[in-house]
C-alpha cells in the first residue's frame, strides 16, 4: 500500500496539489548525474542525451557515491530536490563497464522502475562526430520502435525502456495541434530479434534529421540524415514496478472526459441538435377555446341547402 501523506499547513497542501494527477501532465524533466567511477564513453553519452533533452534537463558534474539497485535513496533525494521524475545515472565498474541506469520516480520516496544499459564502445559515436545540421531546441520528435521485443505482452526490460524513452523525448504534450514545420527529426530505437531464450536483443538508438526535397509532385520527397549520437546497448538488470504503485501511477483524474449527454448531437454545420421524446397524448379531453369565428353560421347553412335544391331540380328536368 502507498503511504498517504496529509498536509500539515497550506504550503505543503499546495505542494501536494501541484504533484497530484492532472488532465494534462507537465513536461517531465530529466536529471543526469554520474557516479564515483564513470568512463569517458559514459560521460559523453550523458552529455549528448542531456543536450537532446533541453530545456527539460539538468546535469550534475560532481561525482556521487550512488548504487541505484542496492540503495536508491540518494537518487530519490536528488529527484525530489530538483523536481525531476526521470533520472539517468552513468557509472563504470569492472563487471559492468560503460553503464547507464535509467530510473523513474513516483509519489514520495519511491522508485517506480529502473533498467540498466551497457554501452557497446566499438559502435559508439558522439553527437559532435556527425557534421550534419542539428534540430532546433524544444521541438518534439517522431519516435519509431522496430522489433518484436518492444511488443511483449508481459512487462520486461524492453517495455520499461520503451516507456522511459517515450516519457523522456515527448516533451510538452499539452499542445493540441502540431506544426508540420516542427517535425524535424526522428528518434529510432531498434531491437534485434531474439536469438535464444537467455540472449537479450541488442538495442540500437539512432537519431535522424528530416530533409525535404522537391519531387515534382504535390508532396515533397523525404530523406533521412543521421544526426547522432549513435549508441548501441546491451540490456542489463531491471526493476519492475510494484502492482499497487503502477496502478496508482496510471490513474486518471476525474473530470478529464466530458460526459456524454443523451439525445444531444451536433450536425455538420456545428449546431447543437436536441431530440425530445414525448409520450402518446389523449386529445379527446383537450379543452379548446370557444370562438365565434369557429361556429357555423345559420345563413351559410341555409344558402348551402338552397344550392343543393336547385341542383336536384335541374337534374329532374333533364
N, C-alpha and C positions, 0 to 999 in steps of 0.2 A: 504493500500500500504506500502511496505517496504521502509524504508529510505535508499537512495543510498548515500554512503559516498565516496567522492572524495579525493584522497590523496593529501596532501599539499607538500610533499617532497618525496625524493627517499626512505627514510627509511620507511615511512608509506605505500608507494606503495608496497614495498617488504613484509610488514606485511599483507597487504590485499591479495596479491597474494598467500601467504602461507595459508591463510584461504579460498581461493577460492575452488570451487568444483574440484575434481581430479578424474582421471580414477580409480586409486587405492587409497582409502582413508587411512589416517594414523590411527594407533590404537587409539581408544578413551580412554582417561584417566578418572578416576572417583575420585571425591573429597568426602571424608567422614568427616562430622562435626556434632556437637551436639549443642543443644540449652541450654538456661539457666537452664532448668529443664529437666533432662534425667535420666530415671530409669536405674538400673544395667542391666536389661534384654535388653533394647535398646542399651546400651553401648557394651554389649557382642556381640549382633548381628552385630553392626557396626565393631567391631574388627575382627569377623570371616569373614565377607564379604570383609573387607579390605585385609586380608591375602589371600583370594581366588583370588583377583584381581591383585596380584603382578605379574609383576613390573609396571603395568599401574594403579597405585593408589596412592593417597595422603590422609593423615589423619590429622585433626586438633584435638588437645587435649583441647584447651581452650573453655570456654562457649561463645556462641554467641546469642545475643538477636535478633532472627530472627523468623518471622511468614511468612512462604512461601506463603500461599494463600492470606494473607492480603497485604503484602509488600515484594515482592521478589527482591528488589533492592540489598540487601546485597548478596544474592545468585548469582546474575548476576555479581556483582563486584568480588567476590571470584573466579567465573568461569573464568572471563577474566584475572584476575591476575595470576592464576595458570595454565591456558591453559587446563582446564578440561571441556569437554562438558557434562559430566554426574555428577550428584550430588545426594548424599544420606544423608538426614538430619534426625537425631534422636532427639526426644522430648517426653515429658510426661506431661500430664495435667489431671485434674480430669475428664474431659469429654472424652479425648482421651489418655488413658494410653498406654505406650509401642508402640510408633508410629514411623514408618519410612516413610519419604516422598521422593519419587524418582522423580527427575526433569531432564529435558534435555534442554539445551540452544541452540539457533540458531542465527546466524548473530551477531549483536551487540545490547546489551541492550534489549534482548528479551528472554523470557521463551517459549520454544516450547510447552511442555506439562508437566503435573505433575499427580501423583497418590499417594494416601495416603494408607498405610498398617498398620493395628493394629496387633501386635504380640499376639498370644494366649499363655499366660505364662505357662499353665498347660502342654503343649506338647513341650515346647521349650527345646532343648538340644544344648549345645555349641560344638565347634569343639574339645576341649580338653577332653570332656566326652567320646569320641569314641577312644578307644585304638588301632584302626587299623592303618595301614601304610598310609602315605599321598602321594599325587602325586607330581611330580617334578614341580618346579616353571617355569612358562612361557608356559605350554602346553595348547593346545586348547581342550575344552571338546566337547563331543557329547551332544546334547540337545534334550529333549523329553517333549512335551506338550500334555497331555492327558486330555480330557474333551471337551464337546461341547462349553463351554464358550469361548475358545480361537478362535473358527472359526466363530465368529459373523460377518455377512456381514456389520453391522453398527459399526462405531467406538465407543468404550465404554472403561470402565476402564480396561477390560481384554485385549483388543487389544493393549492398551497403555503399560500395564505391560509386555506383550509378546514381543513387540518391544524393550522395555527398557532392558529386560533380555538378548535378543539376542545381542544388542549393548554392553552390559556390559561384557558378557562372551566370545564373539567371538575372542577377542584379535587381533593379527596381521593377517589380511586376505589377505595379499599380496602374500603369497606363493601359487604357482600353484599346488604343489603336497604335500601330507600329508603322513608321515611315519606311518605305521601301529603300530610300537612300541610306537609312541607318543599318541595313543588313550588309555589313562589310566583311564579316569573317565567320568561319565555321570551326567549331571545336569537335574533333573526331576522336572517339575512343573505340578502338577495335580490339577485340579479344580473339585469340587463336581458338581453333576448335579443340575440344578436349581430346588428348591422345590416349589417356588411360584413366583409371579410377583415382590414382594417387597424384597424378601430374596435374598441376594447376595451369590453366592457359595464361600466356603472357599478354599483358595489356600494352597497347601502342597508343600513346597520346600525341596527336598532331593538331596543328592549327594552320588553317588555310585562309588566304585573302581571296575575296571575290573580285574578279576583273571582268567588267562588261565590255564587249566589243561589238562592232557592227556585224550584223548577219544578213543584211539585205531584206529582212522581213520586219514584221511589227515588233516581235520580241527580240531582245539582244542575245548574243551568244555569251555564255558564262564560262570563264576559265578560272581554275584554281591555282594559286601560287602559294607554296609553303612559306609560312612566316616565321615559324619557330615558337617556342622551343620544341625539340624532338626528344621525347622521353619514353623509354620502354621500361615497364615494371614487371617484377615478379611479385605476386601476391603472397604475403606472409600471414602473420597472426591476425585475428579479428575478435571483436567482442560484440555479440548480438545484443540488441536492446531487450530489456525486460518487457514482458507482455503488458503489464499494467502501465508502465511508462510509455510504451509505444501507443497504446490505446488512448492515453491522455494526450499525447503529442498530436495525434491525428484528429482530435476532437474539434469540431467546427462550432463557432459561436452561434448563439441563437439570433435570429433576425437577419441572417445573411441571404436567405432565399425568400423571395416575395411570395406571399400566399396567393394561390390561385382562387379567383372569385368565380362562383358558379354563374352560368348564363350571361357572362360578360365577355365580349370578344372585340377585336379590333379589325376593321375592314381594310381594304387595300389602300384607301386614302389616308388612313390613320385615325379615323373617327371611332369612338367607342360606341359599340352597339350592345344594347341590353335586351334580353328576352324575358317576358313576364308570362308565367303560366297561370291562367285563370280557370277555375272550375266551371262546370255546366250551371248556367243560371236559369231560374224559373221565372219566365216573363209573364206568366198568367196573372200573378198578383201584383204586377207593376202598376203603380198609381201614376197616371198621366195627367197632365194639366189640362183642365177643361177650357177650351177656347171657342168663341162664337164662330170663328172662321172655319172650324173643322166640322160644324153641324151642317147637315144637308138642308138646303133652302126648299121650302114648300113650293114656291113659284117655279123653281127649277125642275122639281119633280113633276109638276103639272105640265110644263112645256114638253118634257120628255114623253109623257103619256099621249099628248096631242100629236106629236110627231109619229108615234107608233100607230095611232088610229088612222091617220092619213095614209100611211104606207099600206095598211091592210085593205082600205077601201080601193086604192089604185089596183091592187092585185086582183080583187074581186071583179072589177070592171073588165079587166083584161081577160 
